[in-house]
């Protein structure tokens, strides 16, 4: 007999056991699910996946040392260590001295041109470091226009005057500091704008002047962001290759490239890369220790409009000069040189292929930035939610890729992806009689994965710095009301982290636009980007022809820089200008 089930209908007796079984499974799942914690395996799994390229390199480095490594240890390894340390410390100090005062001026004060400087001070980050090295070498070298003008004006010969050597370690430090200080500036400005005006008003009522408020109130509150910014700058300096190679400075990155491609010894190159990872590990440990006692939270949950400190006359002029100097030498002057070259060569290089390169670069950078931002939010919030040693260690390991040269990251991605492709293809040939070919290697998937592994630390540092400014009591209050951790993330943290998230998106977007080594190795066939084309032309000593492509990288980064900078300012009503 056929039984129809509906409203009010009786179920078949045969279905009762199934219903009972299903109900029992549901109850059993509901009973055991609260004991299961999906955040720990999710965060640890994502972190291990992102750290896969680094693990691959370390696995190769564990092989016995060969003759090449013993030769390096006896000759140039000491120079690598000393130069790398000096480069890291010098660039970090330079970026801090430039970025913090500039952020303080444009965030808290009002002076002529402040609105322009808010976004203009970010422009040097769109300038690749090796490009600025080319331009200043052309300007300041012995045969350049500056020294030539000095000799013609004063009648000097080579031995009659002294001029700083551009191609040197101090020159590399200056070049990198000029293009990397925006990392500190962005995070410092975000921190200053996040600070409640109540703190400033209280310190002012107690008789504290502007300088005392800066050193005793603003700087301590911004300390997590400043440490994060300096760490990003130092890791970027550790991973730089183009500038130090062009200036002839022996660092770990130049040594890795020389051993890998010049000597053909992948094991020795991986061992050098592993020593570089030790530098990164020490840097991350020092950062964590310095931030351990630096958890400052705002005293008031409500922001209100506070008038900016107006600087006019001599003080306003000094503020303009202080903001103009890094902008001039970090962007305007080298961009002017590039523009001069581009005006001469643009008619023959700007064509349909040029427009395709622009499209490829923008889409690739945007996709990588969004992926890195989501992963950073997952890891940062998971670490805040489950601050267990395993989770912390996994998250730290996921950020190690930022200090590894792009070439090493690309090799670390290529090795496991190629192994997966071979395994899948072999299985398909044996069981299905077909060949799957390259599923991961030589595809945009590999490129995006390398970008995420390479630049995750950029987004993660910004997200973590933002999370440290959110009081833990807000999480506890939301959880006490029965809100799930996922809902706390999207309803509470994400709205409060708008500035930090936009900062992370901007940083990764611009970094991907400039990324060169990983793109060169992993890009699909017939797929090119602006950075790759710029490098190809510069390698052929066609600097003038490369200018149009280099300027396109800069222009592609200007729009997001301006929009996101203004969005960051609008997201913080505490220091919005009063109409």
N, C-alpha and C positions, 0 to 999 in steps of 0.2 A: 504493500500500500504506500502510495506517495504521500509524504507529509510536507506541508507547506508551512514554513516558519514566518511569522509576522508578528505584529503587535497583538498581544494577547494570546497567541497561539502556543500550543504545548509542543515542546521539543520532543524529538524522538528519543526513546530510551537509549538507543545506541550512541547518541551524541553526548550523553551525560558524562561518561568517563573522559571524553576529550575536553569538555568544559572544565571538569574538575582538575584534569592534568594541566590545562593552560592556566587556570587560576592559581594552582600551586606553583607553577613556574614563575608567574608574575610576582606572587608573594615572596617566593624565594629570592628573585632578583631584587625586589624592593628591600628585602631584608639585608642582602649582602652588598648592594650598590653603595650605600653610605660609607661602607668600610673601604671601598675602592677609591683611590685618589688618582683621577686621570691626569692631573696637572704635572705630577712628577715625571711619569713616563713620556708625556707629551713634550715637556720642556727639554728633558734630557735627550730624547730621541732627535728632536730638531737641532739641538746643539751639536750632537755627535755627527749628524749628517753634514752640517755646515763646517765642522772641523775635519771632515774627511780628507780634503786636499792636504792639510797640514799633517795629518796622520800618515798619509801616503809618503810624504817627503821624509818624515821622521823614520818610517819603516826602511826606506832606502838608506838613510844615514846610519842605521844600526849595523850595516855590513862592515866587515873589517877594513881598516884604513889601508890605503894603497900608497904607492910611491908619490903620487901627486900631493896627497894630504901631508905626508911627511915633509915634502919640499915646501909647502905653504907654511907649515908650522915653524920651519927653520928660517924662513926668509921674510915673508910679508904679513904674517898673521898678527904680529904686534902692531904694525901700522894700521891694519884694518880695525883693531879694537880701539886704539887711541883716536883715530880720525872719526870713527863712528860715534864714540862718546862725546867728543868735542862738537861734532855736528848736531847731535841730538840736544845737548845742553844749550848750545848757542842759539839754535833756531827756536827752542822753547822759550828762552829768556827774551829773545827779540820779539816774538809774537806776543808775549805777555805785556811787554813794555809798550807796544803799539796798540794792541787790541783793547786793553782795559781802560786806559784814559779816553780813547775814542768812544767806547761804549758808554762810559760815565757822562761824557759831555753831551752826546746826542740823546741820552735817555732822561736826564734830570734837568738839563739846562735848555735855555732858549737863546739863540744867537743867530746872526745873519747866515742864511744858507743851511740851517740845521735840517730842514726837511729833505734837502737834496743829499746831504751827507749821510742821512739815515740809510739810504740804499746805495749811494755811491761808494761808501767805504767797503761794500761787499764785492765790488767789481774785480779786485785783484784775484779773487778765488776762481774766476773764470779764465784766468790767464795761466796756461800750462807753464810749469817752472822752467822747462827746457827752452821754451820760446823766449821767456824773459832773459834767460842766460845768453841766447843768441843775440838779442837786441843790444844788451849792455856790453857784450864783448865787441860788437861792431861799433858802438859809440865810444868806448873807453880804452880800447886797445891802442897800441903804439901807432898804428896806421889809421886809427879812427879819427873822426872830425874833432873831438875834444882836444886830444894831444896835438894834433896837427895845427889847430888854431893857436894853442899855446906856443908852439915853436915858431910859427909865423909871426905872432904878435910880439914876442920878446926876443926873437932871434936865438933861441936856445937850440942846443944840440942834445943828443941822447944823454950825454953825461952831465949836462948842466942843471938838471932838475930830477926830482923824485916824484913818481906817480904810483898810487896803489896798484898792485897787481890784481887784475880782475879774476883771472883764472887761478884761484887759490882756495884754500879752505875758508878763510874769512869771506871771500867773495861768494862762495857757495852758501854760507850761512846767511849773508845779507839777502841774496836772491830768494832763498827759500822763506825767510822771515817776511819778506815783502808780499809774497803770494799766499802765505799760510796764516797770517795774522787774522783774516776774517773768521777762522774757526773759533778763536778766542773771542773776537768781537761779537759774533752772533750769540754765542752762549752767554757771554757776559751781559749783553744788552737784554736778552731774554730774562736773565736773573734779576737785573736792575728793574725792569718793567714789572716783574712779578711781585716785587716787594711792596707791601701795603704802605700807603701813605701815613697810616697811624704811627708807625715806627719812626718815620722821619719827623713827624710833628711832635712826638714825645721827646725825642732827642733835642729838637730845636727849642722846646719849652724849657729844657734843662740847661740851656746856655751853650750847647755844642755848635760850633761853627761849621761851615761847609767841609773843610778839610777833616775835622775831627769826625763828623758824621760819616764821611767817606771811609776813613780807616777803621772806625770802631763799630759802625752799623752796617753800611752797604757791603763792604768787602767780606766780613764774616758771613753774612747771609748769602752772598754770591759764591762763597768758597767752593761748594761742590761743582758748580758750573765752570768755574775757572780751572779747577783741577782737571775736569773732563776735557775742556778745550785745549789746555796745554798738553795733555796726554795724546789727544788726537794729532796735534801738531808734531809732537815728537815721533809718533809712530809713522806719520807721513814722511818725516825727514829720514827715518830709518829705512823706509821702503823706496826712497827716491833713487832713480838711476840716471835719468837724462841729464840732470844738472851736474852731478858729481862726475859723471863720465866725461862730459864736455869740458869741465874745468880741470880734469886730470887729478881728481882727489880719490885716493884709494880707500874705499869703504867696503863693507861686507857685500853690498849690492853689486858694485863693480867686480869684486872678486868672484861672486857667484856667476855672473854672466861670463867672465873671462874663463873660468874653469869649465863651465857647462858647454859653451859654444867654442871657445878657443882650444881647450885641451881635450874636450870630448869625454870628460870624466863626470858622469852623473852622480856617482857616489860621493866624490869629494865636494861637488857643488851642494848636494843635499846636506853634507856634514857642515858646510859653511852656513847654509840656511838654518840648520838646527841651532848653531851658535847664535845666529840672529834672533831666533825664537827665544833664546835664553834672555837676551836683552829685553825683549817684549814682556816676557814673564816677570822679570824684575821690575819693569816699569809699571805693570799692572798691579803687582803686589804693593809697591810703594804708593800708588794711587789709592788703593783700597785702604791701606793703613792710614793715610792722611785724611781720608774721608770718613773714617770710622768714628771720629770724634767731632765730625763737622755736620751733624744733622740738625740744621736750624729750620724751624717752622715759624710761619708768620703768627704774630700774636693776635691778629684780628682776622676774622673770616670775611670781613666786608671791606672792599676797596672803595675809596671815594676820590673824586677829582682833586688833584693837588696842583696848584700853579707851579710852573717851572721857574727855576731861578734864572732871571733875566740877566744876560751878560751883554753889555753895551760898551762902546768906547774901546779903550785899550784891552780890556778883558775879552770883549767880543772879538776883537781882532786876533788876539792870541789863540782863542778857541778855533777860529777859522784856520789859522796857520797850522795848529796842531792836527786838525783833521785833513788839511790839504796836503801836507807833506807825504804821508803814507799813500794817499790816493794818487799823487803826482808821480812818485817814483815806482809805485806798485802797479799802476795801470795806465795813466794818461801818457807818460813818456814812451813806454814800450808800445802801447797801442798806436801812438802817433807814428812811430817808426814802421810798424806793420802796415798802417794805412798808406804811408808813402810808397812802400813797396807794392801794395795791392793796387794802387792807382796805375802803376806801370804795367802790371801783368793781368789784371782782371779781365780785360776784353778777350783774352785767349784762353782763360781757364774756367770762367763762369759759364756753364752750359747746362744741358739737361742732366748730365752725369753729376754735376755739382749739386743740383737740386735733389737728386736721389740720395746723395750722401747726407744731405741735411735731414731728409725724412728718416733715413735709417738711424742716424745718430739720436734724433729726438725721441723716436718711438722706443728704441732700445734703452735709453737713459730713463724714460718715464716708467717703463715696465720694471726695470731693475730697482728703481727708487721705491715704487709701491710694494714690491715683494720684500725688499729689505726692511721697510717700515713696519709691515705686518709681522715679520719675524722678530724684529727688535721689540715690538710691543708685546708679543707672546712671551719672549724670553725675559724681558724686564719685569712684566707683571707676574709671571710665574715665579721668578726669584723673590719678588716681594711677598707673594702669597705663601710660598713654601721655602723659606730661607734655610734650607738644609745644606749641609756641606756638599753632598753630591750635586745638588742643583747649582750651587754657587760655582763649583769647580767646572761643571759642564758649560755654564754660561761664559765663564772666563775663557775656557778653551775655544768656544765658538768665535770669540773676538780676536784671536791670535792672528788670523789671516790678514788683518789690515797692515801689519808691519812686514809682511812677507812680500817680496817683489812680485809684480804681476806675472812674470814669467814662471816663477816657482809655483804660484797658485795654479797657473794654467797647466803645468806639467802634473801637479797633484790632482787636478780634475781629469786630465786626459788618461792617466794610468788606470783608475778604477772604471771610468766610463768605457774605455776600450776593452777592458776585461769583461764587462757586462755585455757589450755588443758581441764579442767573440763567443761567449757562453750561449746567449740567446740564438745567435746565428747557427751555432753548431747543433743546438737542440732542434731548431726548426728544420735544418737539413736532414737530421737523422729521423725525426718523427713525422714531419710534414712534407719533406722533399722540396722545400723552398728555401730561399735565402732572404733573410730579413735585412741584410746590409747594416748600415750604420744608423742605429736608432737614437743614440745619444751623442756620440763623438761627431764632431764636425757639424753640429746643429746649433740653433739659437738657444736650445735648452742648456747645452754645456756653457755657452757664453753667459746666460743669465745666472746660472748656478755659480760660475766663477765670480761674477760681480757681487752676488749676495755673500759668498764666502769672503771676498776681499773687502767689502765695504760695510759689512754688518756692524762692526765696531763703531762706525761713524754714527749710524742711527741709534745704536744701543747706548752709547754714552749720552746722547741727548735725551733719550727716553728715561734713562736712569737718573740723570740730573733733575729732570722734571718730577719724577716720582718721589725723590727725596724731599721735595718741597711740599708734598701732600701729607698732612698729618695722619698718622696711623689710626687715630681715633675716628676719622671719617670712615675708614674701612670697617672698624668695629661697630660703628653705629648702623651702617647699612646691613651688615651681616646679622645684627641683633633683630632687625626688622624682617628677617627671613629672605633677604635678597641673595641670590646665588652669586658665586665669585665672578661668573661670566657677566652677569648683569651689573655688578659693581664696576667691572672694567668699562663697559660701554656707556653706562648711565652716569657714573661718577668721575672716573679717571680720564676718559677720553675727552670730555668737554673741558676739564681743567688742564689738560695737556695739549691744547690746541697749538700754543706757541712752540712747545718742544717738538711736537709732531711735524709741524711745518718746517721747523729748523732742520730736523732730521731728513725730511724729504728733499729740501733744498741742497743739503750737503751731499747726499748720495747722488742726486741728479747731476750736479756739476762735476762730481768726481768721476762718474761714469762717462760723461762727455769727454773728459780728458784722458781716460784710461787708454793705454796703448798696448803694453806687452801681451796681456791676456787676450785682447781682441785680435792681435796679429796671429796668435797661435791657434785659437779656438774658433775663429769666425768660419762660417760656411763658405763653400766655394762660390766665387763671384759676389760675395757680400763684403762691402767696405763701409768705413765710417770716416768722418772728418779727421779724427785723430790719426788714423792709419795713413790716410792720404797725405796729411801734413808731414808725418814722419818719412814717408817714402820720398817726397820731394826734398826735404831737408837732408836726408841721407845722401842724395845725389848732388848736394851742394847747390840746390836750386831754392835758396832761401826766399828770394823775391816771389817765385811761383807759389811757394807754400803759404805766403802771407794771407791770401784770400781765404784759404781753408782754416788757418789759425784764427783769423778775424771772425769767421762764421761760428767757430766754437765759442768765442767770446760773446758774440751777439746772441747766440742761442741761450746763453746763460744769463744775459742781462734781464730779459723779460721775467723769468721766474724769480730772479733775485729781487726785483722791484716789487712784484706782486706779493711775494711771501713776506718781504720785509714790512710792507704796509699792513698785511694781515696780522703779523705778529704784534704790531703796535696797536691795532684795533682790538685785538683779543685781550688787552690789558687796560681796563678803564681807569686804573689808578693814576696813570701818568698821561692820559690823553690831554692834549692842550685844551684849555678852557676858552670857549668862544668869546 
